[in-house]
């Protein structure tokens, strides 16, 4: 999965998780609040993965550019 897709899914899961927590709080459902917390954490992990992929790609691109300059 690409970094953008990871970040989009992460933001979506965070938002849904927060909404579930709010619904669970309003309805008095510990189960719903728990599901929301898990989904929010999953979303944060997905966002972090997308950001890590971006960072790795930037580092690779930078190293490739430096190698090309050194070869020229």
N, C-alpha and C positions, 0 to 999 in steps of 0.2 A: 504494500500500500504506500502511496506517495505521501510526502510530508504534509501537503495541503489537505489531503483526505483525512489524515490522522488528526490534524488540527480541527477540521470541521466536525468530525465525529466526536472529538473531545469536547468541544464547545457545546454541541448538541446534548451529549450525555450529561454534562455538568448542569445545563439548564433544566433538563428533564428531571435529574436527580433533585435539584433544589425545589422544583415544583412538587415532586412527590413528597418531599419532606414537609413542605407547607401544607399539603393536603392531609398528610398523616397527622400533623399537629392539630389541624382544624377538626379532623374527624376523630382524634384520640386513638389513632392506630399506630402502635409501636412498630408493627410489621411494615407499614407503608413508609414510615420515617426511616426505618432500617434499610429498606430497598433503595430509598432515595439517597441515603448516605453512601451506599455501595456504588450506585450509579454515578454519583458526583465524583467519587474518588477514581472510578474507572475513567471518567472523562478527563480528569486532571492528568492521569497517566498517559492517555492518548495524546493530549496536547503536548506533553513533555516529550513523547516519542517523536512527534512531528517536528518539534523545535530541535531535537538532537539530530534528526536526519538533515535538517537545513544546515546546522553547524558543521556536520561532517562533510556535506557537499561543498560548502564554502571552503573548508580546509583543503579538500582534494583539488578543487578548482584553483586555489591559490598556489598549491604546490606544483600543479601541472604548469601553471603560468610561469612560475619561477624556473622550473626545469627547462621550459621552452626558451626563456630569455637566456639562460646559461648556455644552452646549446647553440644559440645564434651568436 
